[in-house]
Amino acid sequence: MAILYDDGRILLDDDGVTLRRFDLLLRDRFIPYSDIARGAERPLGRFGGRLRMWGAVDVWVWLGLDPGRRQKDRMIVLDVAGQRTRVALTPDDHDVVVALLAERVRSGSTAPSG
């Protein structure tokens, strides 16, 4: 298994995305690329998640732990097959993660939305 990206919180390898300290019990979450229906970039505004270190952006989007989120301005939102709640990522190197996901997620898009 080759590691493609790792910033300590988000890891992309040949098989999928691992989000470290993701849920309420700070457990990791693994999402295979085949389970990602689509991805979209969204701005990370003051009331849209930037001031939140961890938790729900709204009823449908969940952010894993990221103490450095206040310095970021974009997030990647993934629709995961069979899940109502979407997963939001705020990687340290946003553009690299978007490119890696675009290569590996077949059905959807990780192109900027809006």
MOVENWO-V313748 format. One record per helix or strand of 2 or more residues. SS is the DSSP state (alpha for helix, beta for strand). FROM is the first residue (numbers start at 1). LEN is the number of residues. If there is no record, write none. Layout:
ss	from	len
SS	FROM	LEN
SS	FROM	LEN
This chain:
ss	from	len
beta	3	4
beta	10	4
beta	16	4
beta	29	4
alpha	33	3
beta	36	8
alpha	46	5
beta	55	4
beta	61	3
alpha	69	3
beta	74	7
beta	86	4
alpha	94	11
